[in-house]
Amino acid sequence: MRCPFCSYTESKVIDSRPAEEGASIRRRRECLSCGKRFTTYEIIERLPLLVVKKDGSRQSFDRTKVINGLVKACEKRPVSAEQIEKIADEIEQELQSMLEREVPSERVGEMVMKHLKDLDEVAYVRFASVYRSFKDINTFLEELNKLLKEKI
């Protein structure tokens, strides 16, 4: 690790602790040349994750798209930004932990719906109506009836 003050390449670790809920490690270091201290973060290098769209095209997984979809579904609902971030984190973590490097977009959408169903039913129905392309009021009512049956 190169010292940000004098560019010397040798340092010693003074303190290590988990950061970002265990997703990274924060290390406090001291330069062996100038003696100044600095902080570094060590994170897991993740392999790129590709999402296979319905038309067969592939694009890199974009966490921002998941968050944007959640924000739209949860608009004017009692859902905090922290809850939305947590869902996005959980989805990304689950996708990264799978052994597959290519994931169908349908799986990502289903994961979002599963989390929304547990969080806020109105947000779930909003997301499902766009995601599943409800054609008319009958398909909308079918989804609502499924939700009601699950609650009973």
Rosetta blueprint (number, residue, H / E / L):
1 M L
2 R L
3 C L
4 P L
5 F L
6 C L
7 S L
8 Y L
9 T L
10 E L
11 S E
12 K E
13 V E
14 I E
15 D E
16 S E
17 R E
18 P E
19 A E
20 E L
21 E L
22 G L
23 A L
24 S E
25 I E
26 R E
27 R E
28 R E
29 R E
30 E E
31 C E
32 L L
33 S L
34 C L
35 G L
36 K L
37 R E
38 F E
39 T E
40 T E
41 Y E
42 E E
43 I E
44 I L
45 E L
46 R L
47 L L
48 P L
49 L L
50 L E
51 V E
52 V E
53 K L
54 K L
55 D L
56 G L
57 S L
58 R E
59 Q E
60 S E
61 F L
62 D L
63 R H
64 T H
65 K H
66 V H
67 I H
68 N H
69 G H
70 L H
71 V H
72 K H
73 A H
74 C L
75 E L
76 K L
77 R L
78 P L
79 V L
80 S L
81 A H
82 E H
83 Q H
84 I H
85 E H
86 K H
87 I H
88 A H
89 D H
90 E H
91 I H
92 E H
93 Q H
94 E H
95 L H
96 Q H
97 S H
98 M L
99 L L
100 E L
101 R L
102 E E
103 V E
104 P E
105 S H
106 E H
107 R H
108 V H
109 G H
110 E H
111 M H
112 V H
113 M H
114 K H
115 H H
116 L H
117 K H
118 D H
119 L H
120 D L
121 E H
122 V H
123 A H
124 Y H
125 V H
126 R H
127 F H
128 A H
129 S H
130 V H
131 Y H
132 R L
133 S L
134 F L
135 K L
136 D L
137 I H
138 N H
139 T H
140 F H
141 L H
142 E H
143 E H
144 L H
145 N H
146 K H
147 L H
148 L H
149 K H
150 E H
151 K H
152 I L
